[in-house]
Amino acid sequence: MWADEAALDEATRRLDDWEASIANRATRAKELSSQVQAMRGTATSPDRTIQVTVDSSGLLVDLRLDERARQNSAAHTARQILATTRAAHADLLSRITEATTGILGAEDPTAAALVESYRRRLDPDRGTPDARR
C-alpha cells in the first residue's frame, strides 16, 4: 500500500500533528470555558446612584441603589437601571471578547462564532437586523 517507508513516516507524522492539534484546542477550549463561566460584567450609572452586575450569561446578579436614587422618579430610576444593565452587558461582552481572542486567537473562526453568539444575546439591537423589530 505504501510506496516507501518515508511516505508511511510522513503519514504517521501528520496524524500525530493532527492529534496534538486537537488535544491543544480541547485544552484551550476548556480553559476558555472556565474563564467565561467565572466572568461578570459591571457598570455604574453616570450619576453613580446605580450599579449593576451580570453573570456570564447576562443575568442580573447584583443591583445596588444609592440612597440618592430615591430623589428621582421611579420611571427615571427604571430607565437608569435598564441603561446601566445594557452597559454591564457591554462590559461582559468586552471581557468575553478579550478572553476568547486571547486564548483562541483573533483569526480563529470558533472565537468569532463564540463572540458573535454572545453579541446577539447581550446586545440584541446590534446582533441581528431582526432584533430591531
LUMGUSE-905420 format. One line per field, with one value per residue (C-alpha): x, y, z; chain; residue number from 1; residue in one letter. Coordinates in Angstrom, 3 decimals. Layout:
N
xx	c(X ...)
yy	c(Y ...)
zz	c(Z ...)
cadena	c(A ...)
num	c(NUM ...)
residuo	c(a ...)
***
This chain:
133
xx	c(0.000 2.788 5.355 8.124 8.917 9.283 5.677 4.475 6.566 5.145 1.561 2.242 3.764 0.707 -1.638 0.419 0.369 -3.374 -3.944 -1.741 -3.621 -6.968 -5.689 -4.335 -7.678 -9.537 -7.267 -7.718 -11.488 -11.667 -9.591 -11.817 -14.990 -13.700 -12.786 -16.068 -18.183 -16.492 -16.901 -19.092 -19.957 -20.401 -21.463 -22.337 -24.805 -23.364 -24.682 -23.215 -26.546 -26.950 -24.520 -25.435 -23.583 -24.492 -23.182 -21.601 -24.980 -26.029 -28.436 -28.666 -26.889 -26.457 -28.198 -27.046 -29.007 -27.517 -29.887 -29.716 -31.677 -34.760 -34.709 -35.550 -38.878 -39.487 -39.611 -36.223 -34.692 -36.128 -34.617 -31.270 -31.352 -32.055 -29.325 -26.836 -27.727 -27.005 -23.655 -22.923 -23.739 -21.297 -18.643 -19.234 -19.067 -15.782 -14.329 -15.531 -14.121 -10.759 -10.545 -11.714 -9.300 -6.515 -6.958 -8.177 -6.749 -8.402 -8.473 -9.962 -13.425 -14.571 -13.599 -15.514 -18.609 -18.493 -18.158 -20.960 -23.183 -22.643 -23.106 -26.523 -27.541 -26.151 -26.733 -29.767 -30.115 -26.717 -26.648 -29.125 -31.265 -34.414 -33.816 -34.908 -38.485)
yy	c(0.000 2.470 3.069 3.537 3.877 7.696 8.078 5.973 8.040 11.256 9.984 8.949 12.367 14.139 12.034 12.762 16.507 16.411 14.574 17.065 19.952 18.543 17.993 21.560 23.015 20.960 22.271 25.876 25.432 24.059 26.976 29.485 27.852 28.005 31.681 32.683 30.902 32.947 36.286 39.137 42.415 45.510 49.067 52.168 54.849 58.254 59.819 56.860 56.035 52.626 49.730 46.593 43.274 40.498 36.943 35.173 34.551 38.175 37.632 40.260 39.017 42.255 45.621 48.380 51.575 54.561 56.412 59.376 57.299 57.861 61.524 60.544 59.373 55.637 55.943 57.699 55.078 52.284 53.835 54.197 50.560 49.386 51.590 50.501 46.858 47.355 48.880 45.856 43.597 45.607 45.204 41.445 41.223 43.119 40.748 37.678 39.033 39.731 36.280 34.482 36.199 35.868 32.133 31.057 33.884 36.772 34.918 31.696 31.016 29.386 32.524 34.710 32.496 32.448 36.226 36.726 34.376 36.451 39.666 38.519 37.538 40.531 43.264 42.214 45.658 45.266 41.488 40.916 43.092 41.237 42.256 45.836 44.831)
zz	c(0.000 0.866 -1.850 0.644 4.305 4.027 2.883 5.807 8.247 6.781 7.138 10.735 11.482 10.026 12.134 15.249 14.473 13.880 17.183 19.070 17.465 18.591 22.123 22.212 21.024 23.631 26.389 25.237 24.923 28.470 29.768 27.950 29.219 32.765 32.443 30.784 33.398 36.121 34.330 35.434 33.758 35.903 35.192 37.177 36.120 35.183 38.409 40.357 42.016 40.380 39.996 38.073 37.854 35.418 35.339 32.374 30.771 31.139 34.024 36.723 39.863 41.788 41.847 44.153 44.576 46.339 48.672 46.294 43.744 45.912 44.889 41.314 39.947 39.681 35.881 35.815 38.103 35.954 32.790 34.564 35.706 32.154 30.677 33.323 32.701 28.989 29.958 32.185 29.222 27.090 29.795 29.875 26.081 26.110 28.707 26.796 23.529 25.139 26.747 23.610 21.258 23.816 24.172 20.720 18.610 16.793 13.463 14.843 13.345 16.591 18.514 16.064 16.300 20.095 20.353 17.819 19.818 22.953 20.968 19.728 23.247 25.129 22.550 20.513 18.930 17.242 16.918 14.125 11.853 13.015 16.633 15.888 15.030)
cadena	c(A A A A A A A A A A A A A A A A A A A A A A A A A A A A A A A A A A A A A A A A A A A A A A A A A A A A A A A A A A A A A A A A A A A A A A A A A A A A A A A A A A A A A A A A A A A A A A A A A A A A A A A A A A A A A A A A A A A A A A A A A A A A A A A A A A A A A)
num	c(1 2 3 4 5 6 7 8 9 10 11 12 13 14 15 16 17 18 19 20 21 22 23 24 25 26 27 28 29 30 31 32 33 34 35 36 37 38 39 40 41 42 43 44 45 46 47 48 49 50 51 52 53 54 55 56 57 58 59 60 61 62 63 64 65 66 67 68 69 70 71 72 73 74 75 76 77 78 79 80 81 82 83 84 85 86 87 88 89 90 91 92 93 94 95 96 97 98 99 100 101 102 103 104 105 106 107 108 109 110 111 112 113 114 115 116 117 118 119 120 121 122 123 124 125 126 127 128 129 130 131 132 133)
residuo	c(m w a d e a a l d e a t r r l d d w e a s i a n r a t r a k e l s s q v q a m r g t a t s p d r t i q v t v d s s g l l v d l r l d e r a r q n s a a h t a r q i l a t t r a a h a d l l s r i t e a t t g i l g a e d p t a a a l v e s y r r r l d p d r g t p d a r r)
***
